[in-house]
Amino acid sequence: MEIILKTDIAGLGYKNDVVDVKPGYGRNYLIPQGYAIMATPSNKKMIAENIRQAAHKAEKIKNDALAIAQNIGDLILTIPAKAGESGKIFGRVTNTQIADALREKGFDIDRKKIAIEDVKNIGTYEATIDLHKEVKHKVKVDVISE
């Protein structure tokens, strides 16, 4: 079943993308929640016109995302965590903690746009920040013992 996304959905696509999903997922979740519409020919034409009109605005948004990525640069975030003697931390480091650390540095980035592998030990990891559909930036996260 083809649908047109009305919002960005992690793992599926970005706003105005035409994607193929299973019929039940589209009819029972995405469309009723307002996340998508059916990809009929008229809806496709309407979205194409909206994209054409919003191209200038989209270019500005992309440039803003590139500027944020450039400002972040090679920033290394330090996240303190309680850990045992073997280096294994109690709990885990989450994207919320990374978003808070970025906020302290002056970058207000939504936690949902940050992806990091499962962090369970002291060490250096890499987090990916999805700033824009075409702009993804990697940040080093240094997990230290409190």
C-alpha angles and dihedrals in degrees: 000000000000119000137171115231117230094191137024111274118191112241094010111059150280134284114296093014117137107225137175115236136166111276095242093051091050099043099037103037119008100044098040091047090053094243094119146012131213114275098237119158091254092049090048090053091048092050091046090054092047090050091049092051093045096048093101093049091046091053090053091049090050091049090050090051090050090050091052090049090050092048091050089049114150094346115161114208119208115211117187116213135174109253140177125238092269092059095253111135125225106245116347143276110259135196088252090064090048091049089051091050090050090048089055088054091052102262115120103203124161113246090229090066092058122086125185133169119250106291113201103142139055111266146081121307137174123239123195119219115202101209097162139353089267100027120075120162130195121219127190114235117199111200111202134180117258 
